[in-house]
């Protein structure tokens, strides 16, 4: 798809590092599948993937965790 930020290039499949903040928790997910703009570097994470990461972050926040780094694992 065409990048909506710079409108200069088509995005390409790749992986991104996504940071989620939920309450007092910060979770960093590495290796998240995403479409990436080769021109400006904008990352587009699939909404189904983003929803899943948010749910996981909510569960982790309930344990009182403050910072966590995870490797993304495909469902
Ligand atoms: Zn772009």
PDB file of the backbone (N, CA, C, O) and the ligand in Angstrom, with CONECT records:
HET     ZN  A 101       1
ATOM      1  N   UNK A   1       0.846  -1.205   0.000  1.00  0.00           N
ATOM      2  CA  UNK A   1       0.000   0.000   0.000  1.00  0.00           C
ATOM      3  C   UNK A   1       0.874   1.245   0.000  1.00  0.00           C
ATOM      4  O   UNK A   1       2.047   1.197   0.373  1.00  0.00           O
ATOM      5  N   UNK A   2       0.294   2.350  -0.419  1.00  0.00           N
ATOM      6  CA  UNK A   2       1.039   3.609  -0.427  1.00  0.00           C
ATOM      7  C   UNK A   2       1.142   4.157   1.000  1.00  0.00           C
ATOM      8  O   UNK A   2       0.164   4.162   1.747  1.00  0.00           O
ATOM      9  N   UNK A   3       2.328   4.612   1.358  1.00  0.00           N
ATOM     10  CA  UNK A   3       2.529   5.175   2.702  1.00  0.00           C
ATOM     11  C   UNK A   3       1.676   6.430   2.860  1.00  0.00           C
ATOM     12  O   UNK A   3       1.736   7.330   2.021  1.00  0.00           O
ATOM     13  N   UNK A   4       0.882   6.497   3.932  1.00  0.00           N
ATOM     14  CA  UNK A   4      -0.006   7.653   4.118  1.00  0.00           C
ATOM     15  C   UNK A   4       0.715   8.824   4.787  1.00  0.00           C
ATOM     16  O   UNK A   4       0.181   9.931   4.852  1.00  0.00           O
ATOM     17  N   UNK A   5       1.931   8.577   5.284  1.00  0.00           N
ATOM     18  CA  UNK A   5       2.679   9.641   5.967  1.00  0.00           C
ATOM     19  C   UNK A   5       3.426  10.502   4.947  1.00  0.00           C
ATOM     20  O   UNK A   5       3.269  11.722   4.918  1.00  0.00           O
ATOM     21  N   UNK A   6       4.235   9.857   4.116  1.00  0.00           N
ATOM     22  CA  UNK A   6       5.036  10.631   3.158  1.00  0.00           C
ATOM     23  C   UNK A   6       4.454  10.589   1.742  1.00  0.00           C
ATOM     24  O   UNK A   6       4.798  11.425   0.906  1.00  0.00           O
ATOM     25  N   UNK A   7       3.566   9.609   1.469  1.00  0.00           N
ATOM     26  CA  UNK A   7       2.924   9.466   0.159  1.00  0.00           C
ATOM     27  C   UNK A   7       3.933   9.343  -0.975  1.00  0.00           C
ATOM     28  O   UNK A   7       3.639   9.690  -2.119  1.00  0.00           O
ATOM     29  N   UNK A   8       5.135   8.842  -0.649  1.00  0.00           N
ATOM     30  CA  UNK A   8       6.194   8.758  -1.641  1.00  0.00           C
ATOM     31  C   UNK A   8       6.504   7.336  -2.061  1.00  0.00           C
ATOM     32  O   UNK A   8       7.091   7.127  -3.122  1.00  0.00           O
ATOM     33  N   UNK A   9       6.126   6.355  -1.260  1.00  0.00           N
ATOM     34  CA  UNK A   9       6.571   4.994  -1.544  1.00  0.00           C
ATOM     35  C   UNK A   9       5.514   3.986  -1.109  1.00  0.00           C
ATOM     36  O   UNK A   9       4.621   4.284  -0.315  1.00  0.00           O
ATOM     37  N   UNK A  10       5.651   2.771  -1.667  1.00  0.00           N
ATOM     38  CA  UNK A  10       4.800   1.666  -1.239  1.00  0.00           C
ATOM     39  C   UNK A  10       5.472   0.947  -0.077  1.00  0.00           C
ATOM     40  O   UNK A  10       6.688   0.753  -0.067  1.00  0.00           O
ATOM     41  N   UNK A  11       4.655   0.553   0.909  1.00  0.00           N
ATOM     42  CA  UNK A  11       5.203  -0.146   2.064  1.00  0.00           C
ATOM     43  C   UNK A  11       5.609  -1.562   1.680  1.00  0.00           C
ATOM     44  O   UNK A  11       5.101  -2.127   0.712  1.00  0.00           O
ATOM     45  N   UNK A  12       6.528  -2.122   2.450  1.00  0.00           N
ATOM     46  CA  UNK A  12       7.003  -3.487   2.230  1.00  0.00           C
ATOM     47  C   UNK A  12       6.893  -4.275   3.523  1.00  0.00           C
ATOM     48  O   UNK A  12       7.016  -3.727   4.618  1.00  0.00           O
ATOM     49  N   UNK A  13       6.654  -5.606   3.369  1.00  0.00           N
ATOM     50  CA  UNK A  13       6.561  -6.414   4.588  1.00  0.00           C
ATOM     51  C   UNK A  13       7.907  -6.485   5.316  1.00  0.00           C
ATOM     52  O   UNK A  13       8.966  -6.582   4.696  1.00  0.00           O
ATOM     53  N   UNK A  14       7.834  -6.434   6.635  1.00  0.00           N
ATOM     54  CA  UNK A  14       9.043  -6.521   7.453  1.00  0.00           C
ATOM     55  C   UNK A  14       8.648  -6.728   8.894  1.00  0.00           C
ATOM     56  O   UNK A  14       7.535  -7.165   9.187  1.00  0.00           O
ATOM     57  N   UNK A  15       9.550  -6.419   9.784  1.00  0.00           N
ATOM     58  CA  UNK A  15       9.225  -6.525  11.206  1.00  0.00           C
ATOM     59  C   UNK A  15       9.526  -5.213  11.901  1.00  0.00           C
ATOM     60  O   UNK A  15      10.423  -4.467  11.507  1.00  0.00           O
ATOM     61  N   UNK A  16       8.751  -4.949  12.950  1.00  0.00           N
ATOM     62  CA  UNK A  16       8.878  -3.702  13.677  1.00  0.00           C
ATOM     63  C   UNK A  16       9.041  -3.979  15.169  1.00  0.00           C
ATOM     64  O   UNK A  16       8.735  -5.070  15.649  1.00  0.00           O
ATOM     65  N   UNK A  17       9.523  -2.984  15.882  1.00  0.00           N
ATOM     66  CA  UNK A  17       9.545  -3.022  17.335  1.00  0.00           C
ATOM     67  C   UNK A  17       8.422  -2.120  17.812  1.00  0.00           C
ATOM     68  O   UNK A  17       8.389  -0.932  17.492  1.00  0.00           O
ATOM     69  N   UNK A  18       7.495  -2.696  18.587  1.00  0.00           N
ATOM     70  CA  UNK A  18       6.299  -1.972  19.003  1.00  0.00           C
ATOM     71  C   UNK A  18       6.328  -1.776  20.518  1.00  0.00           C
ATOM     72  O   UNK A  18       6.548  -2.726  21.269  1.00  0.00           O
ATOM     73  N   UNK A  19       6.109  -0.558  20.954  1.00  0.00           N
ATOM     74  CA  UNK A  19       6.051  -0.268  22.388  1.00  0.00           C
ATOM     75  C   UNK A  19       4.610  -0.003  22.787  1.00  0.00           C
ATOM     76  O   UNK A  19       3.936   0.832  22.183  1.00  0.00           O
ATOM     77  N   UNK A  20       4.135  -0.717  23.811  1.00  0.00           N
ATOM     78  CA  UNK A  20       2.767  -0.549  24.321  1.00  0.00           C
ATOM     79  C   UNK A  20       2.854  -0.029  25.746  1.00  0.00           C
ATOM     80  O   UNK A  20       3.648  -0.529  26.543  1.00  0.00           O
ATOM     81  N   UNK A  21       2.050   0.966  26.072  1.00  0.00           N
ATOM     82  CA  UNK A  21       1.986   1.461  27.447  1.00  0.00           C
ATOM     83  C   UNK A  21       0.582   1.280  27.970  1.00  0.00           C
ATOM     84  O   UNK A  21      -0.384   1.771  27.385  1.00  0.00           O
ATOM     85  N   UNK A  22       0.476   0.567  29.081  1.00  0.00           N
ATOM     86  CA  UNK A  22      -0.817   0.306  29.708  1.00  0.00           C
ATOM     87  C   UNK A  22      -0.670   0.602  31.190  1.00  0.00           C
ATOM     88  O   UNK A  22       0.015  -0.135  31.898  1.00  0.00           O
ATOM     89  N   UNK A  23      -1.301   1.668  31.674  1.00  0.00           N
ATOM     90  CA  UNK A  23      -1.156   2.023  33.079  1.00  0.00           C
ATOM     91  C   UNK A  23       0.308   2.229  33.406  1.00  0.00           C
ATOM     92  O   UNK A  23       0.975   3.052  32.778  1.00  0.00           O
ATOM     93  N   UNK A  24       0.821   1.483  34.391  1.00  0.00           N
ATOM     94  CA  UNK A  24       2.220   1.650  34.791  1.00  0.00           C
ATOM     95  C   UNK A  24       3.172   0.760  34.017  1.00  0.00           C
ATOM     96  O   UNK A  24       4.369   0.723  34.300  1.00  0.00           O
ATOM     97  N   UNK A  25       2.638   0.043  33.038  1.00  0.00           N
ATOM     98  CA  UNK A  25       3.443  -0.954  32.328  1.00  0.00           C
ATOM     99  C   UNK A  25       3.895  -0.460  30.959  1.00  0.00           C
ATOM    100  O   UNK A  25       3.131   0.159  30.219  1.00  0.00           O
ATOM    101  N   UNK A  26       5.161  -0.748  30.639  1.00  0.00           N
ATOM    102  CA  UNK A  26       5.655  -0.540  29.285  1.00  0.00           C
ATOM    103  C   UNK A  26       6.121  -1.892  28.755  1.00  0.00           C
ATOM    104  O   UNK A  26       6.992  -2.525  29.350  1.00  0.00           O
ATOM    105  N   UNK A  27       5.551  -2.332  27.650  1.00  0.00           N
ATOM    106  CA  UNK A  27       5.988  -3.579  27.027  1.00  0.00           C
ATOM    107  C   UNK A  27       6.572  -3.263  25.663  1.00  0.00           C
ATOM    108  O   UNK A  27       5.981  -2.518  24.881  1.00  0.00           O
ATOM    109  N   UNK A  28       7.725  -3.830  25.384  1.00  0.00           N
ATOM    110  CA  UNK A  28       8.352  -3.683  24.079  1.00  0.00           C
ATOM    111  C   UNK A  28       8.295  -5.028  23.376  1.00  0.00           C
ATOM    112  O   UNK A  28       8.834  -6.019  23.869  1.00  0.00           O
ATOM    113  N   UNK A  29       7.643  -5.059  22.229  1.00  0.00           N
ATOM    114  CA  UNK A  29       7.559  -6.274  21.429  1.00  0.00           C
ATOM    115  C   UNK A  29       8.514  -6.142  20.254  1.00  0.00           C
ATOM    116  O   UNK A  29       8.482  -5.163  19.509  1.00  0.00           O
ATOM    117  N   UNK A  30       9.370  -7.158  20.105  1.00  0.00           N
ATOM    118  CA  UNK A  30      10.308  -7.151  18.979  1.00  0.00           C
ATOM    119  C   UNK A  30       9.866  -8.152  17.932  1.00  0.00           C
ATOM    120  O   UNK A  30       9.231  -9.155  18.257  1.00  0.00           O
ATOM    121  N   UNK A  31      10.194  -7.889  16.685  1.00  0.00           N
ATOM    122  CA  UNK A  31       9.897  -8.834  15.614  1.00  0.00           C
ATOM    123  C   UNK A  31       8.428  -8.904  15.257  1.00  0.00           C
ATOM    124  O   UNK A  31       7.949  -9.944  14.804  1.00  0.00           O
ATOM    125  N   UNK A  32       7.696  -7.796  15.457  1.00  0.00           N
ATOM    126  CA  UNK A  32       6.266  -7.773  15.129  1.00  0.00           C
ATOM    127  C   UNK A  32       6.105  -7.598  13.614  1.00  0.00           C
ATOM    128  O   UNK A  32       6.680  -6.677  13.033  1.00  0.00           O
ATOM    129  N   UNK A  33       5.322  -8.483  12.972  1.00  0.00           N
ATOM    130  CA  UNK A  33       5.131  -8.323  11.527  1.00  0.00           C
ATOM    131  C   UNK A  33       4.451  -6.993  11.205  1.00  0.00           C
ATOM    132  O   UNK A  33       3.467  -6.624  11.845  1.00  0.00           O
ATOM    133  N   UNK A  34       4.974  -6.284  10.222  1.00  0.00           N
ATOM    134  CA  UNK A  34       4.432  -4.966   9.890  1.00  0.00           C
ATOM    135  C   UNK A  34       4.751  -4.630   8.444  1.00  0.00           C
ATOM    136  O   UNK A  34       5.623  -5.238   7.823  1.00  0.00           O
ATOM    137  N   UNK A  35       4.032  -3.657   7.928  1.00  0.00           N
ATOM    138  CA  UNK A  35       4.362  -3.077   6.631  1.00  0.00           C
ATOM    139  C   UNK A  35       5.204  -1.838   6.924  1.00  0.00           C
ATOM    140  O   UNK A  35       4.832  -1.007   7.753  1.00  0.00           O
ATOM    141  N   UNK A  36       6.326  -1.722   6.248  1.00  0.00           N
ATOM    142  CA  UNK A  36       7.250  -0.630   6.548  1.00  0.00           C
ATOM    143  C   UNK A  36       7.507   0.200   5.305  1.00  0.00           C
ATOM    144  O   UNK A  36       7.721  -0.335   4.217  1.00  0.00           O
ATOM    145  N   UNK A  37       7.484   1.508   5.479  1.00  0.00           N
ATOM    146  CA  UNK A  37       7.746   2.415   4.356  1.00  0.00           C
ATOM    147  C   UNK A  37       9.255   2.540   4.168  1.00  0.00           C
ATOM    148  O   UNK A  37       9.961   2.943   5.091  1.00  0.00           O
ATOM    149  N   UNK A  38       9.758   2.196   2.973  1.00  0.00           N
ATOM    150  CA  UNK A  38      11.203   2.285   2.744  1.00  0.00           C
ATOM    151  C   UNK A  38      11.688   3.726   2.633  1.00  0.00           C
ATOM    152  O   UNK A  38      12.887   3.989   2.712  1.00  0.00           O
ATOM    153  N   UNK A  39      10.761   4.652   2.452  1.00  0.00           N
ATOM    154  CA  UNK A  39      11.153   6.055   2.297  1.00  0.00           C
ATOM    155  C   UNK A  39      11.300   6.773   3.637  1.00  0.00           C
ATOM    156  O   UNK A  39      12.345   7.360   3.916  1.00  0.00           O
ATOM    157  N   UNK A  40      10.247   6.727   4.472  1.00  0.00           N
ATOM    158  CA  UNK A  40      10.276   7.482   5.731  1.00  0.00           C
ATOM    159  C   UNK A  40      10.395   6.579   6.955  1.00  0.00           C
ATOM    160  O   UNK A  40      10.636   7.068   8.058  1.00  0.00           O
ATOM    161  N   UNK A  41      10.227   5.251   6.775  1.00  0.00           N
ATOM    162  CA  UNK A  41      10.404   4.348   7.908  1.00  0.00           C
ATOM    163  C   UNK A  41       9.165   4.153   8.757  1.00  0.00           C
ATOM    164  O   UNK A  41       9.226   3.487   9.791  1.00  0.00           O
ATOM    165  N   UNK A  42       8.025   4.728   8.337  1.00  0.00           N
ATOM    166  CA  UNK A  42       6.787   4.531   9.086  1.00  0.00           C
ATOM    167  C   UNK A  42       6.423   3.050   9.115  1.00  0.00           C
ATOM    168  O   UNK A  42       6.561   2.348   8.113  1.00  0.00           O
ATOM    169  N   UNK A  43       5.955   2.580  10.279  1.00  0.00           N
ATOM    170  CA  UNK A  43       5.609   1.169  10.426  1.00  0.00           C
ATOM    171  C   UNK A  43       4.106   1.022  10.596  1.00  0.00           C
ATOM    172  O   UNK A  43       3.488   1.726  11.395  1.00  0.00           O
ATOM    173  N   UNK A  44       3.512   0.085   9.822  1.00  0.00           N
ATOM    174  CA  UNK A  44       2.069  -0.160   9.900  1.00  0.00           C
ATOM    175  C   UNK A  44       1.851  -1.574  10.411  1.00  0.00           C
ATOM    176  O   UNK A  44       2.078  -2.550   9.697  1.00  0.00           O
ATOM    177  N   UNK A  45       1.406  -1.670  11.664  1.00  0.00           N
ATOM    178  CA  UNK A  45       1.148  -2.980  12.254  1.00  0.00           C
ATOM    179  C   UNK A  45      -0.306  -3.340  11.994  1.00  0.00           C
ATOM    180  O   UNK A  45      -1.202  -2.512  12.159  1.00  0.00           O
ATOM    181  N   UNK A  46      -0.530  -4.582  11.587  1.00  0.00           N
ATOM    182  CA  UNK A  46      -1.882  -5.070  11.346  1.00  0.00           C
ATOM    183  C   UNK A  46      -2.748  -4.864  12.590  1.00  0.00           C
ATOM    184  O   UNK A  46      -2.290  -5.101  13.708  1.00  0.00           O
ATOM    185  N   UNK A  47      -4.004  -4.423  12.405  1.00  0.00           N
ATOM    186  CA  UNK A  47      -4.835  -4.093  13.568  1.00  0.00           C
ATOM    187  C   UNK A  47      -5.134  -5.326  14.417  1.00  0.00           C
ATOM    188  O   UNK A  47      -5.265  -5.207  15.635  1.00  0.00           O
ATOM    189  N   UNK A  48      -5.244  -6.513  13.803  1.00  0.00           N
ATOM    190  CA  UNK A  48      -5.479  -7.735  14.578  1.00  0.00           C
ATOM    191  C   UNK A  48      -4.280  -8.029  15.471  1.00  0.00           C
ATOM    192  O   UNK A  48      -4.439  -8.462  16.612  1.00  0.00           O
ATOM    193  N   UNK A  49      -3.092  -7.794  14.950  1.00  0.00           N
ATOM    194  CA  UNK A  49      -1.873  -8.004  15.736  1.00  0.00           C
ATOM    195  C   UNK A  49      -1.805  -6.988  16.868  1.00  0.00           C
ATOM    196  O   UNK A  49      -1.479  -7.337  18.002  1.00  0.00           O
ATOM    197  N   UNK A  50      -2.114  -5.730  16.558  1.00  0.00           N
ATOM    198  CA  UNK A  50      -2.072  -4.674  17.572  1.00  0.00           C
ATOM    199  C   UNK A  50      -3.071  -4.966  18.700  1.00  0.00           C
ATOM    200  O   UNK A  50      -2.768  -4.761  19.875  1.00  0.00           O
ATOM    201  N   UNK A  51      -4.275  -5.450  18.323  1.00  0.00           N
ATOM    202  CA  UNK A  51      -5.280  -5.798  19.336  1.00  0.00           C
ATOM    203  C   UNK A  51      -4.767  -6.882  20.272  1.00  0.00           C
ATOM    204  O   UNK A  51      -4.946  -6.817  21.488  1.00  0.00           O
ATOM    205  N   UNK A  52      -4.121  -7.884  19.671  1.00  0.00           N
ATOM    206  CA  UNK A  52      -3.601  -8.990  20.474  1.00  0.00           C
ATOM    207  C   UNK A  52      -2.517  -8.493  21.443  1.00  0.00           C
ATOM    208  O   UNK A  52      -2.500  -8.886  22.610  1.00  0.00           O
ATOM    209  N   UNK A  53      -1.630  -7.645  20.966  1.00  0.00           N
ATOM    210  CA  UNK A  53      -0.566  -7.133  21.823  1.00  0.00           C
ATOM    211  C   UNK A  53      -1.144  -6.308  22.965  1.00  0.00           C
ATOM    212  O   UNK A  53      -0.649  -6.361  24.091  1.00  0.00           O
ATOM    213  N   UNK A  54      -2.202  -5.539  22.668  1.00  0.00           N
ATOM    214  CA  UNK A  54      -2.845  -4.731  23.706  1.00  0.00           C
ATOM    215  C   UNK A  54      -3.441  -5.617  24.798  1.00  0.00           C
ATOM    216  O   UNK A  54      -3.316  -5.320  25.986  1.00  0.00           O
ATOM    217  N   UNK A  55      -4.093  -6.711  24.383  1.00  0.00           N
ATOM    218  CA  UNK A  55      -4.697  -7.635  25.348  1.00  0.00           C
ATOM    219  C   UNK A  55      -3.626  -8.279  26.221  1.00  0.00           C
ATOM    220  O   UNK A  55      -3.786  -8.401  27.436  1.00  0.00           O
ATOM    221  N   UNK A  56      -2.539  -8.686  25.587  1.00  0.00           N
ATOM    222  CA  UNK A  56      -1.426  -9.270  26.345  1.00  0.00           C
ATOM    223  C   UNK A  56      -0.865  -8.255  27.330  1.00  0.00           C
ATOM    224  O   UNK A  56      -0.561  -8.588  28.475  1.00  0.00           O
ATOM    225  N   UNK A  57      -0.732  -7.022  26.877  1.00  0.00           N
ATOM    226  CA  UNK A  57      -0.194  -5.976  27.751  1.00  0.00           C
ATOM    227  C   UNK A  57      -1.119  -5.743  28.944  1.00  0.00           C
ATOM    228  O   UNK A  57      -0.653  -5.533  30.063  1.00  0.00           O
ATOM    229  N   UNK A  58      -2.437  -5.779  28.701  1.00  0.00           N
ATOM    230  CA  UNK A  58      -3.402  -5.613  29.794  1.00  0.00           C
ATOM    231  C   UNK A  58      -3.216  -6.695  30.845  1.00  0.00           C
ATOM    232  O   UNK A  58      -3.223  -6.416  32.044  1.00  0.00           O
ATOM    233  N   UNK A  59      -3.047  -7.946  30.384  1.00  0.00           N
ATOM    234  CA  UNK A  59      -2.871  -9.054  31.323  1.00  0.00           C
ATOM    235  C   UNK A  59      -1.579  -8.916  32.106  1.00  0.00           C
ATOM    236  O   UNK A  59      -1.536  -9.179  33.308  1.00  0.00           O
ATOM    237  N   UNK A  60      -0.520  -8.500  31.408  1.00  0.00           N
ATOM    238  CA  UNK A  60       0.771  -8.345  32.067  1.00  0.00           C
ATOM    239  C   UNK A  60       0.719  -7.207  33.083  1.00  0.00           C
ATOM    240  O   UNK A  60       1.338  -7.299  34.143  1.00  0.00           O
ATOM    241  N   UNK A  61      -0.010  -6.136  32.773  1.00  0.00           N
ATOM    242  CA  UNK A  61      -0.112  -4.986  33.676  1.00  0.00           C
ATOM    243  C   UNK A  61      -0.774  -5.387  34.990  1.00  0.00           C
ATOM    244  O   UNK A  61      -0.459  -4.836  36.045  1.00  0.00           O
ATOM    245  N   UNK A  62      -1.702  -6.360  34.920  1.00  0.00           N
ATOM    246  CA  UNK A  62      -2.400  -6.807  36.125  1.00  0.00           C
ATOM    247  C   UNK A  62      -1.459  -7.495  37.111  1.00  0.00           C
ATOM    248  O   UNK A  62      -1.737  -7.534  38.310  1.00  0.00           O
ATOM    249  N   UNK A  63      -0.339  -8.042  36.607  1.00  0.00           N
ATOM    250  CA  UNK A  63       0.633  -8.694  37.490  1.00  0.00           C
ATOM    251  C   UNK A  63       1.527  -7.684  38.208  1.00  0.00           C
ATOM    252  O   UNK A  63       2.348  -8.065  39.043  1.00  0.00           O
ATOM    253  N   UNK A  64       1.373  -6.415  37.889  1.00  0.00           N
ATOM    254  CA  UNK A  64       2.199  -5.395  38.527  1.00  0.00           C
ATOM    255  C   UNK A  64       3.552  -5.208  37.861  1.00  0.00           C
ATOM    256  O   UNK A  64       4.424  -4.515  38.386  1.00  0.00           O
ATOM    257  N   UNK A  65       3.726  -5.846  36.675  1.00  0.00           N
ATOM    258  CA  UNK A  65       4.980  -5.676  35.928  1.00  0.00           C
ATOM    259  C   UNK A  65       5.071  -4.233  35.432  1.00  0.00           C
ATOM    260  O   UNK A  65       4.064  -3.625  35.070  1.00  0.00           O
ATOM    261  N   UNK A  66       6.303  -3.691  35.421  1.00  0.00           N
ATOM    262  CA  UNK A  66       6.458  -2.305  34.960  1.00  0.00           C
ATOM    263  C   UNK A  66       7.110  -2.203  33.582  1.00  0.00           C
ATOM    264  O   UNK A  66       6.709  -1.389  32.751  1.00  0.00           O
ATOM    265  N   UNK A  67       8.109  -3.034  33.359  1.00  0.00           N
ATOM    266  CA  UNK A  67       8.795  -3.008  32.060  1.00  0.00           C
ATOM    267  C   UNK A  67       9.035  -4.442  31.612  1.00  0.00           C
ATOM    268  O   UNK A  67       9.487  -5.280  32.393  1.00  0.00           O
ATOM    269  N   UNK A  68       8.729  -4.715  30.353  1.00  0.00           N
ATOM    270  CA  UNK A  68       8.952  -6.061  29.838  1.00  0.00           C
ATOM    271  C   UNK A  68       9.318  -5.967  28.365  1.00  0.00           C
ATOM    272  O   UNK A  68       8.765  -5.153  27.626  1.00  0.00           O
ATOM    273  N   UNK A  69      10.258  -6.813  27.947  1.00  0.00           N
ATOM    274  CA  UNK A  69      10.630  -6.899  26.538  1.00  0.00           C
ATOM    275  C   UNK A  69      10.315  -8.306  26.072  1.00  0.00           C
ATOM    276  O   UNK A  69      10.749  -9.283  26.682  1.00  0.00           O
ATOM    277  N   UNK A  70       9.556  -8.409  24.984  1.00  0.00           N
ATOM    278  CA  UNK A  70       9.150  -9.714  24.482  1.00  0.00           C
ATOM    279  C   UNK A  70       9.448  -9.849  23.012  1.00  0.00           C
ATOM    280  O   UNK A  70       9.477  -8.875  22.261  1.00  0.00           O
ATOM    281  N   UNK A  71       9.670 -11.098  22.622  1.00  0.00           N
ATOM    282  CA  UNK A  71       9.794 -11.410  21.207  1.00  0.00           C
ATOM    283  C   UNK A  71       8.395 -11.788  20.717  1.00  0.00           C
ATOM    284  O   UNK A  71       7.713 -12.603  21.338  1.00  0.00           O
ATOM    285  N   UNK A  72       7.979 -11.196  19.611  1.00  0.00           N
ATOM    286  CA  UNK A  72       6.654 -11.528  19.086  1.00  0.00           C
ATOM    287  C   UNK A  72       6.636 -12.974  18.617  1.00  0.00           C
ATOM    288  O   UNK A  72       7.546 -13.422  17.919  1.00  0.00           O
ATOM    289  N   UNK A  73       5.571 -13.718  19.014  1.00  0.00           N
ATOM    290  CA  UNK A  73       5.403 -15.097  18.566  1.00  0.00           C
ATOM    291  C   UNK A  73       4.101 -15.168  17.768  1.00  0.00           C
ATOM    292  O   UNK A  73       3.035 -14.826  18.279  1.00  0.00           O
ATOM    293  N   UNK A  74       4.191 -15.601  16.546  1.00  0.00           N
ATOM    294  CA  UNK A  74       3.011 -15.692  15.692  1.00  0.00           C
ATOM    295  C   UNK A  74       1.975 -16.620  16.304  1.00  0.00           C
ATOM    296  O   UNK A  74       2.324 -17.647  16.887  1.00  0.00           O
ATOM    297  N   UNK A  75       0.704 -16.263  16.175  1.00  0.00           N
ATOM    298  CA  UNK A  75      -0.374 -17.054  16.768  1.00  0.00           C
ATOM    299  C   UNK A  75      -0.513 -18.384  16.043  1.00  0.00           C
ATOM    300  O   UNK A  75      -1.370 -19.194  16.397  1.00  0.00           O
TER     301      UNK A  75
HETATM  302 ZN    ZN A 101       6.545   6.920   4.110  1.00  0.00          ZN
END
